[in-house]
Amino acid sequence: MSNIQQLIGYIFIILGLGFDIFGCIGLLRLPDVYNRLQATTKCVTLGTCSILFGTFIMKGLGTTGVKAILVAVFLLLTSPVAAHALARGAHKSGVKLWPKSVVDKYEQDGN
């Protein structure tokens, strides 16, 4: 593995760790369920997938690299869908938005 390949892999891993840290801070600091879901979804899709992509760059097409890409694809497909299902379920069960929220698309659509 070349030094430039290793450096690029580390850059993606550090970038992913940064997204994960900011997602965790958002989970603690944001006011309601819907905002927290948005923060955690970004944390998983951008942060964890960046870490997995960095791992792929460092490990190449070996077993570890291929597994990292497969897991990243799985996360990219399932994380946003799961967050949407959780938000819709919370809305249907009556979980209120933060009082300073500007718009409620579910309420406008009548769902």
ChimeraX attribute file (.defattr): number of C-alpha atoms within 10 A of each C-alpha:
attribute: neighborCount
match mode: 1-to-1
recipient: residues
	/A:1	9
	/A:2	7
	/A:3	9
	/A:4	10
	/A:5	15
	/A:6	15
	/A:7	14
	/A:8	15
	/A:9	22
	/A:10	17
	/A:11	15
	/A:12	21
	/A:13	21
	/A:14	16
	/A:15	18
	/A:16	24
	/A:17	18
	/A:18	17
	/A:19	23
	/A:20	23
	/A:21	14
	/A:22	17
	/A:23	23
	/A:24	15
	/A:25	15
	/A:26	18
	/A:27	19
	/A:28	11
	/A:29	12
	/A:30	15
	/A:31	15
	/A:32	15
	/A:33	18
	/A:34	20
	/A:35	18
	/A:36	20
	/A:37	21
	/A:38	18
	/A:39	22
	/A:40	23
	/A:41	21
	/A:42	18
	/A:43	24
	/A:44	21
	/A:45	21
	/A:46	21
	/A:47	25
	/A:48	24
	/A:49	23
	/A:50	24
	/A:51	25
	/A:52	25
	/A:53	22
	/A:54	27
	/A:55	23
	/A:56	21
	/A:57	21
	/A:58	21
	/A:59	18
	/A:60	15
	/A:61	13
	/A:62	10
	/A:63	10
	/A:64	15
	/A:65	19
	/A:66	17
	/A:67	15
	/A:68	23
	/A:69	19
	/A:70	13
	/A:71	16
	/A:72	22
	/A:73	14
	/A:74	12
	/A:75	18
	/A:76	17
	/A:77	12
	/A:78	12
	/A:79	16
	/A:80	18
	/A:81	13
	/A:82	13
	/A:83	17
	/A:84	15
	/A:85	12
	/A:86	15
	/A:87	19
	/A:88	16
	/A:89	12
	/A:90	15
	/A:91	18
	/A:92	13
	/A:93	9
	/A:94	9
	/A:95	14
	/A:96	12
	/A:97	17
	/A:98	13
	/A:99	8
	/A:100	7
	/A:101	10
	/A:102	8
	/A:103	9
	/A:104	10
	/A:105	9
	/A:106	12
	/A:107	10
	/A:108	8
	/A:109	7
	/A:110	6
	/A:111	9
